[in-house]
C-alpha cells in the first residue's frame, strides 16, 4: 500500500518529525546536525520512478502563523520535556 500523499501547506512550512531508533540521539555532535540540514535541503522533494513526489519524512503542514507560533513553542519545549535540559534557554549550552 503506497503511503498517503503529504498535505499541501498554505505557508510552505512543514513541521517535520523524526526520532532515533530506541530513542537514541540523532546527532552525536554539531557536525552531524549540519550534515543533516544539508541533506534535508537536498532531499526536500523526492520523486518515485513515475515522477510523482514521494518521501518517507513524517510531517504536518503549517497553514497559518497562529499554528506556527504554537509549533515553535512546542519544538523549543521538547528538550525540557525529554529531560535534556531543565530550562529551554539552557538546552543549547547543555547539549554542546
N, C-alpha and C positions, 0 to 999 in steps of 0.2 A: 504494500500500500504506500503510495507516494506521500511525502509529507505535505501538510497544508501550506498553501502559499502565504507568505508574510503579508500582513495588512499594510496598506499604504499609510504614510504618516503625513498629515497636513503641514507639519513644520519641517519635515525632512530629518527629524531627530528620532532616534530609536534608543530605548533602554535595552542594552544587550546584557544578558545574564549568563554566567558560567561559573562552574565550581570545579575544583581539583578533585581527582579520584580519591575517595575516602576522606574528603575534606582537607586534603593536603594543600600546602601553599602552592599557588600557581607560579609565583615569581620568587626565585631564590635571592635575587639581587636586583638593583636598579637597571642593569643592562638587560635582564630578562624582560622587564617591563617595557623598556624602549623598543626592544626587538619585537615584542608582541604588538605594540602600537603600529610599528612599521608594517608587519604582516597583515594586521587587520585593515590598515588603509589600502593595501594592495588587493585584498580579498573582499572588499565591500560588496561587490557584485560578482557572483559566480553564475555560470551557465551550465546546464546539462548538455548532453550530446545533441539535443534537438534545438538548442538555442534559447531555452526557457530559463529565466532566472531561478536559481536554486541556492541552497545553503543549509548549514546544519545548526548556526548560532540561534539560540532561543532569544526572542526579542519581542518587545511591545512598542507599538507606535506612540509617539508623544505628539498629540494633536493640538495642544494649546499650552500657553505659558503657565496657567494655573497648575496643570499636571506636572509640567517641567519643574516648577518650584517645589512641589511636594516630592517629586522624584529626587531632586538634588539633596533635599533634607534626608530622605531615606538612604541614599547612597553614602552620604557622609556619616550617618549614624551606624552603618553596618559594622565598622571596626570596633565600636564600643559594644554593640550587642553581641559580637562574636568574642569579646574579651581580649582583643588585641591592644586596646588602649583604654584608659579609664575615662578620657575625655576626647572629644573629636579633635580639638586643637593639638593634642599630644600624639596623634597617630603617626604623622609623617616622621617626627623625630624618634619615636619609639620603634618604628618599623625599619629605620635605616640601620 
